[in-house]
Amino acid sequence: MNGSLGKLIQSETMQTLTEFYRSVYVPTRLKKRESTTLIQYKATINLVTEILGNLPLDQYDLLQSAFTAEMKGRNAADATIDKHIRHINAVFKHAKVAIWNRHDVPEKQPKIVFDNEFQALYRAFGNENQFPKYLAAKNRPHFWRTIMEFVAVTALRREAVLSLEWCNVNTKERFLTVEEWQDKKKRRRFKPLTDDLIAKLHKLQGFGTVTGPKRHCLFPWVHGDKKWYECWNSAKNAAGVTVGLHDLKRFSGELALRCGATELELM
């Protein structure tokens, strides 16, 4: 290590965590990453400084146990604690200071959705009329049921589904285009659509009027994450199931297998 580099690293480790993150880490490591990564890393930095204080970087070495204990006191899941440790370690590693040990997280088993669970949730959404408010009450079940079917066919994540616009849909050739900025892995994708699903989407297009930036979306959700999960959990509890929207991605694979898809096509 040459002298100038050693002095640079030494001066960086004397910075506080937030100073180093803002002035060194973000410009050199995250400038080309998506905004969601910045949001997650910033949330971790804020959480660590809230619990342990905004200290010089080389003073966090022996404080992992205090951070973990506080997170457990807040009823944080093991996976959540491990996520924050992964994020803070990325900063520690770049600063050349000691990193924390990964939290022991049991391997998460994938949720298998059965036909009767899907049907029970589908029926439960027939009574879930609270949101979205811009739709007539009689049309709201169709909004939720169409989203369920849409994910079961396309295997897309919620963030992608809610970002899709009508310009993404080719009704003539029956396929959906997912742009790079809408995809978690930043790849352009093409998804086939069924005639039945296209018909349901067109029916949804005629519901009410939506103004603002969401007016061109297939599913113009305007209420935020809290209201989304409030509504979904209400229907889920009424159905007596533990199915989340993300679980329907795997249900999509099951449906594809039944229709004769190969493992390569599923991948």
N, C-alpha and C positions, 0 to 999 in steps of 0.2 A: 504494500500500500504506500503510495507516494505521500509526501508531507502535506501537500495542499488538500488532497482528498481526506486525509486523516483529520485535518483541522475542520474541514467542512462537516464531516460526520459528527465530530465532537461538538461543534457549535449547534448542529441540528438537535442532538440529543439533549442539549440544555434548554431547548425550547419546550414550552408547555405542549400538551397534547393537541389542543385546539389550534395553537399557532402553527405547529408542524403540519397538521392536516390541511389547513387553509393555504399556507404559503409554500409548502413543499409537495405534499402528497397529491393533492388535487391537480395542480398544474402538470405534474410529471407522470402520474399514473392513471388518472381518471378522465383526462381531457377528451379521450375518444370513446368513452363508455356511455351507455345509455343513461338517461336521467334517473331511471328507477334505481340503478346502482348507487348513484350519488345520494339519493334520498335514503336508501338503506344504510349506507356508511355513515351519513350525517346523523341518522337516528341513533346508531351505535355510539358514536362519539359523544353525543349529547347525554346518552344514558350513562356511559362510563364516568363522565365528568360530574354528572348529577350525584352519582353514588359515591365516587371516590375523590372527587375534586379535580380541578384542572391543574395537574402536577407536571413537572418536567418528565419527559418520556422515560428516563432511566429510573424513575421511582415507582413504576407500576409492577415491577418484577414480582414482588411478594404479596400483591394485593388481589390476586385472582380469587382466593378463598373468600375474601370479604365481598367481592362482587357477586360471586355465586350464591353466597348465603343471603344477600339482600334480594337477589332475583327470585330465589326459592321462597323467601318471605312474601314476595309479591305474587306467589302462585304461578310463576312462569314455568312453562313446560321445559323439559330437558332439551328438546329440539330448538326451542327459542334461545335458551342460554348458549347452546353450541353455536347457533347462527351468529350471535353477537361476538362470541370468542373468535370465530373465523374472520369476521370483519375487522375486529381490532388487531388481530394478529397480522393482517395484511399491512396495516400501518406500522406496527412494531417491527416487522421484518424489513420494511423499506428504511426504517430509521436505524437499523442495525442494533436494536436492543433486544433483550430477552423476550421471547414470545410466551404466551400462556399455553397450558396443556389443554387439548381438546376435551370437551365434556363428554362423558360416557353416555351415549344415546343408544337405546335398544333399536335394532333394525325395525323400521316401520313396515308392517305388512300391508300390501295393497288391498284396498277395499273392493270386494267383489259385489257388484250390484245384480240382484236377481230380478227376474221379470215381475214378480209380485210386488217387489219394493218400488220398481219404476211405476207400475200401475197405481199403487197406493198413493205415491207422491203426485202423480198426474191427477188423480181424483181430488186430492187435497187442495190443489191449486184452483179447483173449481169454486172453492169457498173463500179464497184469499183475494179480497177485493180492495184492500187498503191502498196499494200502490200499483202502478204509477197513477198519480192523481189526474194527469191530463187525459186519461182514457175514461170513457164511460164505464160505469161499474160492470155492465154486462159484458164488456170486451176485455176486462183485465185477466180473467182466466185464460183467454186465448193468448195473451202476451206471454204469460209464464209457461204455458204448455208448449208454445212454439219455441221458446228458448230451450226447453228440455229436449224436444225433438231435434232442434238445430244442433245442439252439442252432441247428441247421440249419433247424428249422421256425420258431422264434420270433425269431431274430437278436438275442438278448439277450446282454449282457455277463456275464462270470463273476460279478461281484459281485451283479448282479441275480438270476442263476440260483440262487446259493447262499443268497440271502435269501428266496426264495419259500417260502410255506407252503401247506398243503393248502387253506386258506381262500381262496387266490387262484384256485383251479381250479374252474370250473363244468363238471362232467362232463356234465350234462344238455344244456346248450346248447353244449358243446364250445368253450369259450374260456377264456383266462387273463387275469386282471386284474393289471397291474403298477401298484402304488401310486406316488405321487409320491416318497416317500422311498426307493423302490427304483430309481428311474430317474435316470440321470445328469443329464438336463435338467429334472428335477423336474416331469415331466408324467405324468398318469395315462394309461395305455395299455391297450389290449385286444388280445390276440393270439389268433387262431384256433388250435385244436388238432385234430389228426387223430385218428380212432378208434384207429389203430394206436399212436400216441404215448400216448394216454390209457390204453390197455391195458398198455403197458410201464410207465407210471407206477404203475398199480395193483399190478403185479407187484412193483415196487420197494418199495412201501409195506409189503409183507408181510415184508421182509427184516429179521431180527434185531430187537433192541430198542435204542432210543436214549433216554437220559435227559437231563435238563437242558434248557436253552433251545432246543436244536436239534431236539427231538423232533417238532415239528410241521412241519419243513421238508421240501420235496420231496426235496432232496439234502442230508441232514444231515451236512455235512462238518465235522469237529471237530478236524482236525489242523494247520491253519494253512497259510500260503502256501508255506513251504519244502517241506513234504511234498507239497503239491499239484503243484508244478512238478517235484519229484523223480520223482513217479509219471508225470506226463504226458510228461516228457522221456525217461523210460525206454521208454515205449511208442513215442514218436516215433522214437527212435533205432533201436528194433527194426524199425520199419516202413520205415526209410530215407527219411523225409519230413521236411519242415521246417514242418509245419502246426501252428499254435497254435490254441487254442480260439477266440480272437478272429477268426481267419481264417475260421472256419465261419460267422460273421455274413455275410460276402460270399458264401459258398457258398449261404447261404439265399436271397440275391437271385438267384443263378443258377438255383436250383430253382424259384423263383417265376416267373421269366421263361419257363422251360420249360412251366410250367402255364398260361401265358397272361396273367400279370400285366402291367399297363401300367406305364410309367415313373412315372406319378403315384401309383399304388398302392405302388410300391417306395419312393418318397420318403416 
